[in-house]
Amino acid sequence: MNRDEKRILRTAINVLAHNNSNAWWELKRQIFDFGYQSYYPMQGEFDRTADHIIAGLSAEVKDSLVKEWKNSKPPRADLPDSEILATYSCLIVEEVVERARAAAYRTENCSALEIATSI
């Protein structure tokens, strides 16, 4: 996702990340415990909600996303609008995973620092 797409989807990404706090914490735990993986089991918990979030976007926002897709450099696959929006559903889940990855290691680093300074 480019910067403009992230700006357009900022609210959707935040809603997805914080819609289910149990899934968020479990995803962070899986990331910390298993390191980098191409797919985490808890990641699937976000898929359906992502689909609903994308479907619930206003027509204006959907049009903006489709326009960004079609005007990207280098060009992306020429897909129908419905498939483009379905792809954005997957992309916002990936962005949530990236945020969880950063949060997982930040949380652990803070915990390790607190333990080290208390000794």
DODRENMAR-688192 format. One record per residue: residue number from 0; residue in one letter; x, y, z of N, C-alpha, C in turn. Coordinates in steps of 0.001 Angstrom, whole numbers, plus 524288, in hexadecimal, padded with zeros to 5 digits. Layout:
DODRENMAR-688192
{NUM, 'A', {X, Y, Z}, {X, Y, Z}, {X, Y, Z}}
...
end
This chain:
DODRENMAR-688192
{0, 'M', {80351, 7FB63, 80000}, {80000, 80000, 80000}, {80378, 804D3, 80000}}
{1, 'N', {801FC, 80892, 7FCCD}, {804FF, 80D6B, 7FCC9}, {802F0, 81124, 800FA}}
{2, 'R', {8058E, 8158E, 80182}, {80440, 81953, 80599}, {7FEAC, 81B5E, 8050B}}
{3, 'D', {7FCFB, 81C75, 80046}, {7F7B4, 81E81, 7FF82}, {7F38E, 81A70, 800DE}}
{4, 'E', {7F490, 8158F, 7FF73}, {7F0DD, 81161, 800CB}, {7F080, 810B8, 806B7}}
{5, 'K', {7F4EC, 810F6, 8095B}, {7F4DD, 81091, 80F17}, {7F1ED, 81523, 81183}}
{6, 'R', {7F284, 819C2, 80F36}, {7EFAF, 81E50, 81130}, {7E9CD, 81D8B, 81087}}
{7, 'I', {7E835, 81BB0, 80C00}, {7E2A9, 81ACD, 80AF3}, {7E076, 816A9, 80EA7}}
{8, 'L', {7E38A, 812AB, 80FC1}, {7E1B5, 80E39, 812E4}, {7E336, 80E8F, 818AA}}
{9, 'R', {7E566, 812E6, 81A5F}, {7E73C, 81360, 81FC4}, {7E313, 811DA, 823C7}}
{10, 'T', {7DE6F, 813FD, 8232C}, {7DA42, 812D9, 826E3}, {7D8B1, 80D1A, 826A7}}
{11, 'A', {7D858, 80AF9, 821F3}, {7D6EB, 80575, 82152}, {7DAFA, 801E8, 823E6}}
{12, 'I', {7DFE6, 80334, 82352}, {7E410, 80017, 825B1}, {7E3B8, 8005C, 82B9E}}
{13, 'N', {7E2E1, 80504, 82DB7}, {7E26E, 8059B, 8336A}, {7DDC4, 802A5, 83591}}
{14, 'V', {7D961, 802F7, 832D1}, {7D4B2, 80023, 8348B}, {7D5C4, 7FA4A, 83487}}
{15, 'L', {7D82A, 7F85F, 83069}, {7D953, 7F2C9, 8300B}, {7DD02, 7F10C, 83461}}
{16, 'A', {7E10F, 7F413, 8355A}, {7E4EF, 7F297, 83951}, {7E29E, 7F275, 83EC9}}
{17, 'H', {7DF08, 7F5F4, 83FDE}, {7DD1F, 7F677, 84541}, {7D785, 7F496, 845F8}}
{18, 'N', {7D559, 7F21C, 841FD}, {7D007, 7F013, 84256}, {7CFAC, 7EB7B, 84626}}
{19, 'N', {7D3A4, 7E833, 84642}, {7D39E, 7E390, 8498C}, {7D8C3, 7E36D, 84C8B}}
{20, 'S', {7D8B7, 7E55D, 8515D}, {7DD95, 7E5C5, 8545C}, {7DFF2, 7E06C, 8558E}}
{21, 'N', {7DCB8, 7DC6C, 85634}, {7DEDC, 7D733, 85731}, {7E1E2, 7D531, 85277}}
{22, 'A', {7DFC3, 7D5FE, 84DCB}, {7E273, 7D450, 8490A}, {7E77E, 7D768, 84858}}
{23, 'W', {7E74B, 7DC70, 8498B}, {7EBF2, 7DFC2, 84915}, {7F04E, 7DDD1, 84CA1}}
{24, 'W', {7EF16, 7DCBB, 85191}, {7F311, 7DAEE, 85546}, {7F516, 7D585, 853CD}}
{25, 'E', {7F1AE, 7D220, 85208}, {7F35A, 7CCEB, 85074}, {7F6D1, 7CD30, 84B91}}
{26, 'L', {7F586, 7D09A, 847F2}, {7F8D2, 7D14F, 84351}, {7FE35, 7D33D, 844F0}}
{27, 'K', {7FE7B, 7D6F6, 84871}, {8038C, 7D8D8, 84A59}, {8069F, 7D473, 84CF4}}
{28, 'R', {803FC, 7D12B, 84FFD}, {806A3, 7CCCF, 8529B}, {808C9, 7C8FC, 84EA1}}
{29, 'Q', {805A3, 7C7AF, 84AA8}, {8076E, 7C40C, 846A3}, {80C29, 7C63D, 843B8}}
{30, 'I', {80C0D, 7CB2E, 84295}, {81075, 7CDA4, 83FE3}, {81558, 7CD50, 84346}}
{31, 'F', {814CF, 7CE84, 84844}, {8195F, 7CE59, 84BB6}, {81B54, 7C8C6, 84C7B}}
{32, 'D', {817C0, 7C51A, 84D41}, {81949, 7BFAE, 84E47}, {81BA0, 7BCF5, 84991}}
{33, 'F', {81982, 7BDEF, 844F3}, {81B16, 7BAF8, 84055}, {81E68, 7BE07, 83C7A}}
{34, 'G', {81F5E, 7C309, 83D79}, {82280, 7C626, 839DE}, {81FA9, 7C70A, 834C8}}
{35, 'Y', {822B1, 7C886, 830D5}, {82049, 7C9B9, 82BD1}, {81DE6, 7C4D5, 82964}}
{36, 'Q', {81902, 7C541, 827CC}, {81638, 7C123, 82508}, {81361, 7C3AD, 82079}}
{37, 'S', {8125E, 7C0AF, 81C68}, {80F60, 7C2E7, 81813}, {80998, 7C366, 81986}}
{38, 'Y', {807DB, 7C051, 81D5A}, {8026A, 7C08A, 81F14}, {80234, 7BECC, 824C4}}
{39, 'Y', {7FF4A, 7C1A1, 827E7}, {7FE76, 7C03C, 82D61}, {7F8E4, 7BE44, 82DFD}}
{40, 'P', {7F808, 7BA34, 8311C}, {7F2B9, 7B827, 831B7}, {7EEBA, 7BC51, 83357}}
{41, 'M', {7F04B, 7BFE9, 836B4}, {7EC9B, 7C3E6, 8388B}, {7EB5A, 7C7EB, 8344D}}
{42, 'Q', {7EE8D, 7C833, 83060}, {7EDB0, 7CBDE, 82C1C}, {7E85B, 7CAFB, 8298D}}
{43, 'G', {7E6A6, 7C628, 82947}, {7E19D, 7C4DC, 826F5}, {7DD03, 7C734, 829DC}}
{44, 'E', {7DDC3, 7C873, 82ED1}, {7D995, 7CAD7, 831E8}, {7D82D, 7D04D, 82FF7}}
{45, 'F', {7DBA7, 7D2B5, 82D0D}, {7DACC, 7D801, 82B2E}, {7D868, 7D830, 825BB}}
{46, 'D', {7D879, 7D3CF, 822EC}, {7D6D4, 7D3C1, 81D72}, {7D121, 7D56A, 81CA5}}
{47, 'R', {7CD9B, 7D30E, 81F6C}, {7C809, 7D42E, 81EAC}, {7C6C4, 7D9DB, 82014}}
{48, 'T', {7C8FF, 7DBB0, 82456}, {7C819, 7E119, 825E9}, {7CA41, 7E4D9, 821CE}}
{49, 'A', {7CEC8, 7E38F, 81F9A}, {7D10F, 7E6D6, 81B79}, {7CD69, 7E71B, 816C9}}
{50, 'D', {7CB27, 7E2B2, 8155D}, {7C76D, 7E2A3, 81101}, {7C2CF, 7E63E, 81219}}
{51, 'H', {7C0CE, 7E606, 816E6}, {7BC51, 7E954, 81859}, {7BDCF, 7EF1D, 8186A}}
{52, 'I', {7C27F, 7F03A, 81A3B}, {7C440, 7F5AB, 81A6C}, {7C4B0, 7F7E1, 814EB}}
{53, 'I', {7C722, 7F4F6, 81164}, {7C7B5, 7F6C9, 80BFC}, {7C25A, 7F75A, 8096F}}
{54, 'A', {7BEE2, 7F397, 80A49}, {7B9A4, 7F3DF, 80804}, {7B6A2, 7F894, 80A15}}
{55, 'G', {7B7B4, 7FA29, 80EE6}, {7B4E3, 7FE76, 81152}, {7B70D, 803DC, 8101D}}
{56, 'L', {7BB4F, 80417, 80D33}, {7BD7D, 80933, 80BD9}, {7B9C3, 80C2A, 8083A}}
{57, 'S', {7BA0D, 8113A, 80872}, {7B6BD, 81466, 80509}, {7B867, 813A6, 7FF5D}}
{58, 'A', {7B4D2, 814CD, 7FBD4}, {7B5F9, 81458, 7F63E}, {7BA88, 817DC, 7F4C0}}
{59, 'E', {7BAE8, 81C58, 7F739}, {7BF27, 81FFC, 7F621}, {7C478, 81DA8, 7F792}}
{60, 'V', {7C4BA, 81B38, 7FC24}, {7C99C, 818CE, 7FDE5}, {7CAFC, 8142A, 7FA63}}
{61, 'K', {7C71B, 8110D, 7F90C}, {7C812, 80CA4, 7F582}, {7CA1D, 80E86, 7F041}}
{62, 'D', {7C7CA, 812AE, 7EE3D}, {7C99B, 814DE, 7E947}, {7CF3A, 816CD, 7E9B2}}
{63, 'S', {7D089, 81929, 7EE18}, {7D5E5, 81B03, 7EEF0}, {7D9C0, 8167F, 7EEF7}}
{64, 'L', {7D840, 81240, 7F17A}, {7DBAB, 80DAA, 7F1A4}, {7DC6E, 80B4E, 7EC3C}}
{65, 'V', {7D837, 80AD2, 7E95F}, {7D88F, 808AB, 7E410}, {7DBF8, 80C2E, 7E0AF}}
{66, 'K', {7DB5B, 81143, 7E143}, {7DE82, 814F8, 7DE46}, {7E44A, 81463, 7DFB2}}
{67, 'E', {7E57F, 813FF, 7E4B6}, {7EAE9, 8133B, 7E666}, {7ED2A, 80E40, 7E406}}
{68, 'W', {7EA1F, 80A21, 7E410}, {7EBD8, 8051C, 7E1EC}, {7ED33, 805AC, 7DC1D}}
{69, 'K', {7E99D, 80807, 7D94C}, {7EA3D, 80863, 7D39A}, {7EE7C, 80C3F, 7D1FA}}
{70, 'N', {7EFAA, 81016, 7D54D}, {7F399, 81400, 7D3FF}, {7F8E7, 812E9, 7D674}}
{71, 'S', {7F98E, 80E66, 7D8EA}, {7FE74, 80D4A, 7DB9D}, {802F3, 80CAB, 7D7BC}}
{72, 'K', {80784, 80DF4, 7D998}, {80C51, 80D55, 7D691}, {80FEB, 809D4, 7D9AF}}
{73, 'P', {811B8, 8058C, 7D7D0}, {81085, 8032A, 7D2CA}, {80AE1, 8012E, 7D2BB}}
{74, 'P', {808C2, 80079, 7CE0C}, {80345, 7FED3, 7CD95}, {80248, 7F994, 7D048}}
{75, 'R', {7FDC3, 7F930, 7D28C}, {7FC17, 7F44D, 7D505}, {7F8A7, 7F148, 7D138}}
{76, 'A', {7F73B, 7ECA4, 7D2D0}, {7F3DF, 7E957, 7CF92}, {7EECB, 7EC32, 7CE54}}
{77, 'D', {7ECFC, 7EB79, 7C996}, {7E80C, 7EDD2, 7C7E7}, {7E39F, 7EA4B, 7C9C2}}
{78, 'L', {7E121, 7EBD1, 7CDF4}, {7DCFE, 7E8B6, 7D060}, {7D7E3, 7EBBC, 7D058}}
{79, 'P', {7D38D, 7E8E8, 7D0A5}, {7CE85, 7EB94, 7D164}, {7CE6F, 7EE43, 7D6C2}}
{80, 'D', {7CB48, 7F245, 7D736}, {7CB05, 7F549, 7DC13}, {7C9F8, 7F1DE, 7E0D8}}
{81, 'S', {7C694, 7EE02, 7E05E}, {7C54C, 7EAA4, 7E4D6}, {7CA17, 7E790, 7E6AD}}
{82, 'E', {7CD51, 7E5D3, 7E316}, {7D211, 7E2F4, 7E48B}, {7D62B, 7E69A, 7E6E7}}
{83, 'I', {7D654, 7EB62, 7E4FB}, {7D9EB, 7EF38, 7E73F}, {7D888, 7F027, 7ECF3}}
{84, 'L', {7D385, 7F0D9, 7EE09}, {7D1D2, 7F1BC, 7F372}, {7D2C7, 7ECF4, 7F6D5}}
{85, 'A', {7D217, 7E848, 7F4AD}, {7D33D, 7E380, 7F79C}, {7D90D, 7E332, 7F8E5}}
{86, 'T', {7DC47, 7E506, 7F55C}, {7E1EA, 7E517, 7F653}, {7E33E, 7E8DD, 7FABB}}
{87, 'Y', {7E096, 7ED4E, 7FAE4}, {7E17C, 7F0FE, 7FF2B}, {7DFF9, 7EEA0, 80469}}
{88, 'S', {7DC27, 7EB40, 80479}, {7DABB, 7E88B, 80943}, {7DF67, 7E56E, 80B4B}}
{89, 'C', {7E1FC, 7E2A6, 807CB}, {7E6AA, 7DFA6, 80948}, {7EB1C, 7E33F, 80AE8}}
{90, 'L', {7EBA5, 7E799, 80838}, {7EFE5, 7EB38, 80969}, {7EF4C, 7EDC5, 80EBF}}
{91, 'I', {7EA72, 7EEDF, 81064}, {7E9E1, 7F12F, 81599}, {7EAEA, 7ED2B, 819D8}}
{92, 'V', {7E9DA, 7E82D, 818CC}, {7EB4E, 7E41D, 81C93}, {7F147, 7E3D1, 81CF5}}
{93, 'E', {7F3ED, 7E41A, 8188A}, {7F9A6, 7E418, 818A1}, {7FBCD, 7E8C5, 81BA3}}
{94, 'E', {7F95D, 7ED3C, 81B1E}, {7FB19, 7F1DC, 81E03}, {7FA43, 7F11E, 823E1}}
{95, 'V', {7F602, 7EE9E, 82566}, {7F50F, 7ED82, 82AEB}, {7F944, 7E9D3, 82CFC}}
{96, 'V', {7FAC4, 7E5F0, 829E1}, {7FEEA, 7E252, 82B7F}, {8040E, 7E548, 82C34}}
{97, 'E', {8053A, 7E8D5, 828AE}, {80A07, 7EBF1, 8292C}, {809EE, 7EF41, 82E21}}
{98, 'R', {8057E, 7F186, 82F4F}, {80507, 7F4A3, 8341A}, {80584, 7F129, 838F2}}
{99, 'A', {80336, 7EC8B, 838B1}, {8039A, 7E8E8, 83D16}, {80940, 7E726, 83DD0}}
{100, 'R', {80C06, 7E65F, 83989}, {81187, 7E4CE, 839D1}, {814B2, 7E904, 83CA1}}
{101, 'A', {813F1, 7EDE1, 83B1E}, {816BE, 7F22C, 83DAE}, {8153B, 7F282, 8436F}}
{102, 'A', {81042, 7F1E9, 8448F}, {80E66, 7F23E, 849F7}, {81064, 7EDAF, 84D3E}}
{103, 'A', {810AD, 7E913, 84AF9}, {8127B, 7E477, 84DE1}, {8180F, 7E532, 84FB3}}
{104, 'Y', {81B69, 7E6F0, 84C4E}, {820E6, 7E79D, 84DBC}, {821B7, 7EC5F, 85126}}
{105, 'R', {81E97, 7F065, 85069}, {81EF6, 7F4FF, 853C4}, {81D50, 7F392, 8594C}}
{106, 'T', {81922, 7F091, 859DF}, {81744, 7EEEE, 85F00}, {81B5D, 7EBA4, 861BA}}
{107, 'E', {81DB2, 7E7FA, 85EE0}, {821A1, 7E495, 86130}, {82681, 7E7AB, 862A4}}
{108, 'N', {8282C, 7EB40, 85F66}, {82CC3, 7EE64, 8609A}, {82BD8, 7F1BA, 8656B}}
{109, 'C', {8273B, 7F3D6, 86600}, {825F3, 7F6F1, 86A9D}, {825F9, 7F386, 86F78}}
{110, 'S', {823D8, 7EEC9, 86F16}, {823AC, 7EB34, 87380}, {82935, 7E997, 87514}}
{111, 'A', {82C92, 7E879, 8713E}, {831ED, 7E6E7, 8725D}, {834E8, 7EB5F, 874EE}}
{112, 'L', {833F8, 7F02D, 87324}, {83686, 7F4B1, 8755E}, {834D1, 7F591, 87B07}}
{113, 'E', {82FBF, 7F4E5, 87C13}, {82DC7, 7F587, 88165}, {8303A, 7F178, 88504}}
{114, 'I', {830C3, 7ECA3, 88328}, {8331C, 7E880, 88657}, {838E1, 7E9BD, 88755}}
{115, 'A', {83B9E, 7EB63, 88348}, {8413E, 7EC7C, 883C0}, {8423F, 7F10B, 88782}}
{116, 'T', {83EEC, 7F504, 8876A}, {83FD4, 7F98B, 88ACF}, {83E18, 7F889, 8905E}}
{117, 'S', {83AE1, 7F49E, 8912B}, {8391D, 7F38A, 89693}, {83CE3, 7EFFB, 89977}}
{118, 'I', {84098, 7EDB5, 896B5}, {84459, 7EA1C, 8992F}, {848B4, 7ED1A, 89BB7}}
end
